[in-house]
Amino acid sequence: MVDERRSPGLKAGEREMLRGYLEYHRATLVRKCEGLDDEQLRRTTVPPSTLSLLGLVRHLAEVERAWFRRTVNGEDVPLVWSEDFDFQAAYDAGGSTRAEAFDAWRAEVEHSRRIEGEADSLDLVVFAPRLGEEVSLRLVMLHVLLEYARHNGHADLLREGVDGTTGV
């Protein structure tokens, strides 16, 4: 497995650093899923949890959509897999495929990149209806970055449970 992730750098400016680490963690999620078939990606390996690698991909597509499209951009779009804003619903990847989950995730990542790239500043402030208060683009980027970091830790355990692979 060739590691094509790019180091975010050590001396970048704030926005470049946030963007770099977010991209690094997005690439890490992809790397954790490389070489596995649909059944392996759907496999739950840490009982009693129903979490799977494919469920994480689906969940992070929802996270990208909710924070960048719905919150920052103010788009009135539903979540991908939940009509009632249940982010946990995405974890149920029972009937999902790699193609379906990754296509949705990649589409949301592209929207997120565009929205972040078009914003004048990290100081952009928008109203977050779910929180009932205003948030900055800086907070959104940090929150999404933390979601990836947290879930990539889960992905480490899930991947090891699927085929014994560690350190990817």
Biotite code that builds the C-alpha atoms (Angstrom):
import biotite.structure as struc

atoms = struc.array([
    struc.Atom([0.000, 0.000, 0.000], chain_id="A", res_id=1, res_name="MET", atom_name="CA", element="C"),
    struc.Atom([1.634, 3.237, -1.148], chain_id="A", res_id=2, res_name="VAL", atom_name="CA", element="C"),
    struc.Atom([0.997, 6.185, 1.169], chain_id="A", res_id=3, res_name="ASP", atom_name="CA", element="C"),
    struc.Atom([-0.083, 9.092, -1.034], chain_id="A", res_id=4, res_name="GLU", atom_name="CA", element="C"),
    struc.Atom([-1.141, 11.352, 1.836], chain_id="A", res_id=5, res_name="ARG", atom_name="CA", element="C"),
    struc.Atom([0.520, 14.755, 1.834], chain_id="A", res_id=6, res_name="ARG", atom_name="CA", element="C"),
    struc.Atom([1.995, 16.151, 5.003], chain_id="A", res_id=7, res_name="SER", atom_name="CA", element="C"),
    struc.Atom([0.136, 19.319, 6.031], chain_id="A", res_id=8, res_name="PRO", atom_name="CA", element="C"),
    struc.Atom([3.449, 21.032, 6.751], chain_id="A", res_id=9, res_name="GLY", atom_name="CA", element="C"),
    struc.Atom([4.766, 22.476, 9.966], chain_id="A", res_id=10, res_name="LEU", atom_name="CA", element="C"),
    struc.Atom([4.905, 26.220, 9.278], chain_id="A", res_id=11, res_name="LYS", atom_name="CA", element="C"),
    struc.Atom([1.807, 27.009, 7.249], chain_id="A", res_id=12, res_name="ALA", atom_name="CA", element="C"),
    struc.Atom([-0.591, 29.822, 7.991], chain_id="A", res_id=13, res_name="GLY", atom_name="CA", element="C"),
    struc.Atom([-3.746, 29.064, 9.962], chain_id="A", res_id=14, res_name="GLU", atom_name="CA", element="C"),
    struc.Atom([-6.062, 28.435, 7.022], chain_id="A", res_id=15, res_name="ARG", atom_name="CA", element="C"),
    struc.Atom([-3.510, 26.457, 5.063], chain_id="A", res_id=16, res_name="GLU", atom_name="CA", element="C"),
    struc.Atom([-2.751, 24.380, 8.180], chain_id="A", res_id=17, res_name="MET", atom_name="CA", element="C"),
    struc.Atom([-6.438, 23.634, 8.861], chain_id="A", res_id=18, res_name="LEU", atom_name="CA", element="C"),
    struc.Atom([-7.014, 22.776, 5.212], chain_id="A", res_id=19, res_name="ARG", atom_name="CA", element="C"),
    struc.Atom([-3.878, 20.603, 5.114], chain_id="A", res_id=20, res_name="GLY", atom_name="CA", element="C"),
    struc.Atom([-4.767, 18.591, 8.197], chain_id="A", res_id=21, res_name="TYR", atom_name="CA", element="C"),
    struc.Atom([-8.359, 18.153, 7.036], chain_id="A", res_id=22, res_name="LEU", atom_name="CA", element="C"),
    struc.Atom([-7.125, 16.846, 3.675], chain_id="A", res_id=23, res_name="GLU", atom_name="CA", element="C"),
    struc.Atom([-4.649, 14.568, 5.436], chain_id="A", res_id=24, res_name="TYR", atom_name="CA", element="C"),
    struc.Atom([-7.414, 13.043, 7.543], chain_id="A", res_id=25, res_name="HIS", atom_name="CA", element="C"),
    struc.Atom([-9.729, 12.682, 4.553], chain_id="A", res_id=26, res_name="ARG", atom_name="CA", element="C"),
    struc.Atom([-6.946, 10.779, 2.773], chain_id="A", res_id=27, res_name="ALA", atom_name="CA", element="C"),
    struc.Atom([-6.379, 8.690, 5.910], chain_id="A", res_id=28, res_name="THR", atom_name="CA", element="C"),
    struc.Atom([-10.003, 7.536, 5.849], chain_id="A", res_id=29, res_name="LEU", atom_name="CA", element="C"),
    struc.Atom([-9.593, 6.437, 2.226], chain_id="A", res_id=30, res_name="VAL", atom_name="CA", element="C"),
    struc.Atom([-6.350, 4.659, 3.079], chain_id="A", res_id=31, res_name="ARG", atom_name="CA", element="C"),
    struc.Atom([-7.995, 2.741, 5.938], chain_id="A", res_id=32, res_name="LYS", atom_name="CA", element="C"),
    struc.Atom([-10.502, 1.328, 3.430], chain_id="A", res_id=33, res_name="CYS", atom_name="CA", element="C"),
    struc.Atom([-8.081, 0.478, 0.595], chain_id="A", res_id=34, res_name="GLU", atom_name="CA", element="C"),
    struc.Atom([-7.975, -3.075, -0.654], chain_id="A", res_id=35, res_name="GLY", atom_name="CA", element="C"),
    struc.Atom([-11.177, -4.195, 1.056], chain_id="A", res_id=36, res_name="LEU", atom_name="CA", element="C"),
    struc.Atom([-14.301, -5.466, -0.678], chain_id="A", res_id=37, res_name="ASP", atom_name="CA", element="C"),
    struc.Atom([-17.861, -4.428, 0.149], chain_id="A", res_id=38, res_name="ASP", atom_name="CA", element="C"),
    struc.Atom([-18.384, -7.252, 2.637], chain_id="A", res_id=39, res_name="GLU", atom_name="CA", element="C"),
    struc.Atom([-15.179, -6.417, 4.491], chain_id="A", res_id=40, res_name="GLN", atom_name="CA", element="C"),
    struc.Atom([-16.069, -2.708, 4.556], chain_id="A", res_id=41, res_name="LEU", atom_name="CA", element="C"),
    struc.Atom([-19.486, -3.538, 6.049], chain_id="A", res_id=42, res_name="ARG", atom_name="CA", element="C"),
    struc.Atom([-18.033, -5.886, 8.670], chain_id="A", res_id=43, res_name="ARG", atom_name="CA", element="C"),
    struc.Atom([-18.449, -4.871, 12.298], chain_id="A", res_id=44, res_name="THR", atom_name="CA", element="C"),
    struc.Atom([-15.473, -6.029, 14.327], chain_id="A", res_id=45, res_name="THR", atom_name="CA", element="C"),
    struc.Atom([-15.762, -4.460, 17.772], chain_id="A", res_id=46, res_name="VAL", atom_name="CA", element="C"),
    struc.Atom([-18.811, -6.007, 19.463], chain_id="A", res_id=47, res_name="PRO", atom_name="CA", element="C"),
    struc.Atom([-21.313, -4.901, 20.514], chain_id="A", res_id=48, res_name="PRO", atom_name="CA", element="C"),
    struc.Atom([-20.814, -1.900, 18.202], chain_id="A", res_id=49, res_name="SER", atom_name="CA", element="C"),
    struc.Atom([-22.545, -1.890, 14.805], chain_id="A", res_id=50, res_name="THR", atom_name="CA", element="C"),
    struc.Atom([-19.892, 0.460, 13.425], chain_id="A", res_id=51, res_name="LEU", atom_name="CA", element="C"),
    struc.Atom([-18.069, -0.498, 10.223], chain_id="A", res_id=52, res_name="SER", atom_name="CA", element="C"),
    struc.Atom([-15.572, 1.190, 7.927], chain_id="A", res_id=53, res_name="LEU", atom_name="CA", element="C"),
    struc.Atom([-18.324, 1.766, 5.370], chain_id="A", res_id=54, res_name="LEU", atom_name="CA", element="C"),
    struc.Atom([-20.512, 3.206, 8.118], chain_id="A", res_id=55, res_name="GLY", atom_name="CA", element="C"),
    struc.Atom([-17.739, 5.680, 8.939], chain_id="A", res_id=56, res_name="LEU", atom_name="CA", element="C"),
    struc.Atom([-17.521, 6.772, 5.302], chain_id="A", res_id=57, res_name="VAL", atom_name="CA", element="C"),
    struc.Atom([-21.286, 7.299, 5.236], chain_id="A", res_id=58, res_name="ARG", atom_name="CA", element="C"),
    struc.Atom([-21.230, 9.164, 8.559], chain_id="A", res_id=59, res_name="HIS", atom_name="CA", element="C"),
    struc.Atom([-18.438, 11.484, 7.426], chain_id="A", res_id=60, res_name="LEU", atom_name="CA", element="C"),
    struc.Atom([-20.351, 12.265, 4.228], chain_id="A", res_id=61, res_name="ALA", atom_name="CA", element="C"),
    struc.Atom([-23.189, 13.416, 6.485], chain_id="A", res_id=62, res_name="GLU", atom_name="CA", element="C"),
    struc.Atom([-20.771, 15.464, 8.611], chain_id="A", res_id=63, res_name="VAL", atom_name="CA", element="C"),
    struc.Atom([-19.348, 17.203, 5.522], chain_id="A", res_id=64, res_name="GLU", atom_name="CA", element="C"),
    struc.Atom([-22.848, 17.948, 4.198], chain_id="A", res_id=65, res_name="ARG", atom_name="CA", element="C"),
    struc.Atom([-24.238, 19.195, 7.513], chain_id="A", res_id=66, res_name="ALA", atom_name="CA", element="C"),
    struc.Atom([-21.366, 21.501, 8.367], chain_id="A", res_id=67, res_name="TRP", atom_name="CA", element="C"),
    struc.Atom([-20.298, 22.885, 5.003], chain_id="A", res_id=68, res_name="PHE", atom_name="CA", element="C"),
    struc.Atom([-23.401, 22.802, 2.808], chain_id="A", res_id=69, res_name="ARG", atom_name="CA", element="C"),
    struc.Atom([-26.151, 23.215, 5.396], chain_id="A", res_id=70, res_name="ARG", atom_name="CA", element="C"),
    struc.Atom([-24.394, 25.404, 7.978], chain_id="A", res_id=71, res_name="THR", atom_name="CA", element="C"),
    struc.Atom([-21.745, 27.442, 6.153], chain_id="A", res_id=72, res_name="VAL", atom_name="CA", element="C"),
    struc.Atom([-23.504, 27.685, 2.795], chain_id="A", res_id=73, res_name="ASN", atom_name="CA", element="C"),
    struc.Atom([-27.074, 27.760, 4.140], chain_id="A", res_id=74, res_name="GLY", atom_name="CA", element="C"),
    struc.Atom([-28.310, 25.116, 1.689], chain_id="A", res_id=75, res_name="GLU", atom_name="CA", element="C"),
    struc.Atom([-31.624, 23.483, 2.468], chain_id="A", res_id=76, res_name="ASP", atom_name="CA", element="C"),
    struc.Atom([-30.572, 19.938, 1.578], chain_id="A", res_id=77, res_name="VAL", atom_name="CA", element="C"),
    struc.Atom([-31.502, 16.797, 3.512], chain_id="A", res_id=78, res_name="PRO", atom_name="CA", element="C"),
    struc.Atom([-28.892, 14.512, 4.943], chain_id="A", res_id=79, res_name="LEU", atom_name="CA", element="C"),
    struc.Atom([-27.862, 11.706, 2.630], chain_id="A", res_id=80, res_name="VAL", atom_name="CA", element="C"),
    struc.Atom([-29.074, 8.749, 4.711], chain_id="A", res_id=81, res_name="TRP", atom_name="CA", element="C"),
    struc.Atom([-31.355, 10.236, 7.345], chain_id="A", res_id=82, res_name="SER", atom_name="CA", element="C"),
    struc.Atom([-34.615, 12.103, 7.016], chain_id="A", res_id=83, res_name="GLU", atom_name="CA", element="C"),
    struc.Atom([-34.729, 13.001, 10.709], chain_id="A", res_id=84, res_name="ASP", atom_name="CA", element="C"),
    struc.Atom([-31.147, 14.208, 11.244], chain_id="A", res_id=85, res_name="PHE", atom_name="CA", element="C"),
    struc.Atom([-29.975, 11.037, 12.914], chain_id="A", res_id=86, res_name="ASP", atom_name="CA", element="C"),
    struc.Atom([-26.248, 11.020, 12.151], chain_id="A", res_id=87, res_name="PHE", atom_name="CA", element="C"),
    struc.Atom([-26.041, 7.520, 13.624], chain_id="A", res_id=88, res_name="GLN", atom_name="CA", element="C"),
    struc.Atom([-28.323, 6.221, 10.839], chain_id="A", res_id=89, res_name="ALA", atom_name="CA", element="C"),
    struc.Atom([-25.395, 6.482, 8.430], chain_id="A", res_id=90, res_name="ALA", atom_name="CA", element="C"),
    struc.Atom([-23.494, 3.901, 10.492], chain_id="A", res_id=91, res_name="TYR", atom_name="CA", element="C"),
    struc.Atom([-25.953, 1.220, 9.340], chain_id="A", res_id=92, res_name="ASP", atom_name="CA", element="C"),
    struc.Atom([-24.149, 0.243, 6.166], chain_id="A", res_id=93, res_name="ALA", atom_name="CA", element="C"),
    struc.Atom([-25.853, -3.155, 5.867], chain_id="A", res_id=94, res_name="GLY", atom_name="CA", element="C"),
    struc.Atom([-27.080, -2.722, 2.299], chain_id="A", res_id=95, res_name="GLY", atom_name="CA", element="C"),
    struc.Atom([-24.505, -0.175, 1.196], chain_id="A", res_id=96, res_name="SER", atom_name="CA", element="C"),
    struc.Atom([-21.654, -0.618, -1.243], chain_id="A", res_id=97, res_name="THR", atom_name="CA", element="C"),
    struc.Atom([-18.223, 0.959, -1.534], chain_id="A", res_id=98, res_name="ARG", atom_name="CA", element="C"),
    struc.Atom([-19.304, 2.744, -4.702], chain_id="A", res_id=99, res_name="ALA", atom_name="CA", element="C"),
    struc.Atom([-22.455, 4.209, -3.147], chain_id="A", res_id=100, res_name="GLU", atom_name="CA", element="C"),
    struc.Atom([-20.774, 5.362, 0.055], chain_id="A", res_id=101, res_name="ALA", atom_name="CA", element="C"),
    struc.Atom([-17.600, 6.723, -1.512], chain_id="A", res_id=102, res_name="PHE", atom_name="CA", element="C"),
    struc.Atom([-19.462, 8.454, -4.354], chain_id="A", res_id=103, res_name="ASP", atom_name="CA", element="C"),
    struc.Atom([-21.618, 10.290, -1.805], chain_id="A", res_id=104, res_name="ALA", atom_name="CA", element="C"),
    struc.Atom([-18.617, 11.062, 0.397], chain_id="A", res_id=105, res_name="TRP", atom_name="CA", element="C"),
    struc.Atom([-16.488, 12.356, -2.510], chain_id="A", res_id=106, res_name="ARG", atom_name="CA", element="C"),
    struc.Atom([-19.338, 14.561, -3.714], chain_id="A", res_id=107, res_name="ALA", atom_name="CA", element="C"),
    struc.Atom([-19.711, 16.088, -0.253], chain_id="A", res_id=108, res_name="GLU", atom_name="CA", element="C"),
    struc.Atom([-15.959, 16.607, 0.094], chain_id="A", res_id=109, res_name="VAL", atom_name="CA", element="C"),
    struc.Atom([-15.921, 18.457, -3.243], chain_id="A", res_id=110, res_name="GLU", atom_name="CA", element="C"),
    struc.Atom([-18.762, 20.708, -2.080], chain_id="A", res_id=111, res_name="HIS", atom_name="CA", element="C"),
    struc.Atom([-16.907, 21.347, 1.174], chain_id="A", res_id=112, res_name="SER", atom_name="CA", element="C"),
    struc.Atom([-13.665, 22.230, -0.615], chain_id="A", res_id=113, res_name="ARG", atom_name="CA", element="C"),
    struc.Atom([-15.496, 24.642, -2.896], chain_id="A", res_id=114, res_name="ARG", atom_name="CA", element="C"),
    struc.Atom([-17.414, 26.314, -0.060], chain_id="A", res_id=115, res_name="ILE", atom_name="CA", element="C"),
    struc.Atom([-14.300, 26.696, 2.091], chain_id="A", res_id=116, res_name="GLU", atom_name="CA", element="C"),
    struc.Atom([-12.249, 27.916, -0.860], chain_id="A", res_id=117, res_name="GLY", atom_name="CA", element="C"),
    struc.Atom([-14.810, 30.568, -1.806], chain_id="A", res_id=118, res_name="GLU", atom_name="CA", element="C"),
    struc.Atom([-15.039, 31.984, 1.726], chain_id="A", res_id=119, res_name="ALA", atom_name="CA", element="C"),
    struc.Atom([-13.097, 35.207, 2.193], chain_id="A", res_id=120, res_name="ASP", atom_name="CA", element="C"),
    struc.Atom([-11.897, 34.360, 5.668], chain_id="A", res_id=121, res_name="SER", atom_name="CA", element="C"),
    struc.Atom([-11.968, 31.864, 8.507], chain_id="A", res_id=122, res_name="LEU", atom_name="CA", element="C"),
    struc.Atom([-13.750, 34.650, 10.363], chain_id="A", res_id=123, res_name="ASP", atom_name="CA", element="C"),
    struc.Atom([-16.843, 34.140, 8.208], chain_id="A", res_id=124, res_name="LEU", atom_name="CA", element="C"),
    struc.Atom([-19.734, 33.840, 10.671], chain_id="A", res_id=125, res_name="VAL", atom_name="CA", element="C"),
    struc.Atom([-22.968, 32.004, 9.921], chain_id="A", res_id=126, res_name="VAL", atom_name="CA", element="C"),
    struc.Atom([-25.973, 30.980, 11.988], chain_id="A", res_id=127, res_name="PHE", atom_name="CA", element="C"),
    struc.Atom([-26.033, 27.283, 12.856], chain_id="A", res_id=128, res_name="ALA", atom_name="CA", element="C"),
    struc.Atom([-29.713, 26.333, 13.305], chain_id="A", res_id=129, res_name="PRO", atom_name="CA", element="C"),
    struc.Atom([-28.942, 23.056, 15.094], chain_id="A", res_id=130, res_name="ARG", atom_name="CA", element="C"),
    struc.Atom([-26.866, 24.926, 17.680], chain_id="A", res_id=131, res_name="LEU", atom_name="CA", element="C"),
    struc.Atom([-29.089, 27.980, 17.814], chain_id="A", res_id=132, res_name="GLY", atom_name="CA", element="C"),
    struc.Atom([-26.139, 30.334, 17.540], chain_id="A", res_id=133, res_name="GLU", atom_name="CA", element="C"),
    struc.Atom([-23.520, 31.708, 15.185], chain_id="A", res_id=134, res_name="GLU", atom_name="CA", element="C"),
    struc.Atom([-20.325, 29.854, 14.321], chain_id="A", res_id=135, res_name="VAL", atom_name="CA", element="C"),
    struc.Atom([-17.241, 30.770, 12.323], chain_id="A", res_id=136, res_name="SER", atom_name="CA", element="C"),
    struc.Atom([-15.788, 28.901, 9.372], chain_id="A", res_id=137, res_name="LEU", atom_name="CA", element="C"),
    struc.Atom([-12.768, 28.348, 11.635], chain_id="A", res_id=138, res_name="ARG", atom_name="CA", element="C"),
    struc.Atom([-14.932, 26.429, 14.124], chain_id="A", res_id=139, res_name="LEU", atom_name="CA", element="C"),
    struc.Atom([-16.536, 24.405, 11.321], chain_id="A", res_id=140, res_name="VAL", atom_name="CA", element="C"),
    struc.Atom([-13.151, 23.389, 9.925], chain_id="A", res_id=141, res_name="MET", atom_name="CA", element="C"),
    struc.Atom([-11.872, 22.477, 13.390], chain_id="A", res_id=142, res_name="LEU", atom_name="CA", element="C"),
    struc.Atom([-14.998, 20.494, 14.192], chain_id="A", res_id=143, res_name="HIS", atom_name="CA", element="C"),
    struc.Atom([-14.903, 18.521, 10.938], chain_id="A", res_id=144, res_name="VAL", atom_name="CA", element="C"),
    struc.Atom([-11.160, 17.915, 11.365], chain_id="A", res_id=145, res_name="LEU", atom_name="CA", element="C"),
    struc.Atom([-11.799, 16.575, 14.870], chain_id="A", res_id=146, res_name="LEU", atom_name="CA", element="C"),
    struc.Atom([-14.585, 14.328, 13.555], chain_id="A", res_id=147, res_name="GLU", atom_name="CA", element="C"),
    struc.Atom([-12.150, 12.783, 11.066], chain_id="A", res_id=148, res_name="TYR", atom_name="CA", element="C"),
    struc.Atom([-9.368, 12.404, 13.634], chain_id="A", res_id=149, res_name="ALA", atom_name="CA", element="C"),
    struc.Atom([-11.727, 10.718, 16.094], chain_id="A", res_id=150, res_name="ARG", atom_name="CA", element="C"),
    struc.Atom([-13.245, 8.399, 13.514], chain_id="A", res_id=151, res_name="HIS", atom_name="CA", element="C"),
    struc.Atom([-9.898, 7.541, 11.930], chain_id="A", res_id=152, res_name="ASN", atom_name="CA", element="C"),
    struc.Atom([-8.981, 6.174, 15.338], chain_id="A", res_id=153, res_name="GLY", atom_name="CA", element="C"),
    struc.Atom([-12.081, 3.995, 15.149], chain_id="A", res_id=154, res_name="HIS", atom_name="CA", element="C"),
    struc.Atom([-11.065, 3.014, 11.617], chain_id="A", res_id=155, res_name="ALA", atom_name="CA", element="C"),
    struc.Atom([-7.698, 1.762, 12.952], chain_id="A", res_id=156, res_name="ASP", atom_name="CA", element="C"),
    struc.Atom([-9.463, -0.732, 15.198], chain_id="A", res_id=157, res_name="LEU", atom_name="CA", element="C"),
    struc.Atom([-12.034, -1.705, 12.579], chain_id="A", res_id=158, res_name="LEU", atom_name="CA", element="C"),
    struc.Atom([-9.399, -2.334, 9.907], chain_id="A", res_id=159, res_name="ARG", atom_name="CA", element="C"),
    struc.Atom([-7.302, -4.430, 12.255], chain_id="A", res_id=160, res_name="GLU", atom_name="CA", element="C"),
    struc.Atom([-10.393, -6.482, 13.058], chain_id="A", res_id=161, res_name="GLY", atom_name="CA", element="C"),
    struc.Atom([-11.162, -7.058, 9.386], chain_id="A", res_id=162, res_name="VAL", atom_name="CA", element="C"),
    struc.Atom([-7.787, -8.279, 8.135], chain_id="A", res_id=163, res_name="ASP", atom_name="CA", element="C"),
    struc.Atom([-5.152, -7.642, 10.802], chain_id="A", res_id=164, res_name="GLY", atom_name="CA", element="C"),
    struc.Atom([-3.711, -4.613, 9.016], chain_id="A", res_id=165, res_name="THR", atom_name="CA", element="C"),
    struc.Atom([-2.297, -1.978, 11.335], chain_id="A", res_id=166, res_name="THR", atom_name="CA", element="C"),
    struc.Atom([-0.476, 1.286, 10.845], chain_id="A", res_id=167, res_name="GLY", atom_name="CA", element="C"),
    struc.Atom([-2.187, 2.444, 7.678], chain_id="A", res_id=168, res_name="VAL", atom_name="CA", element="C"),
])
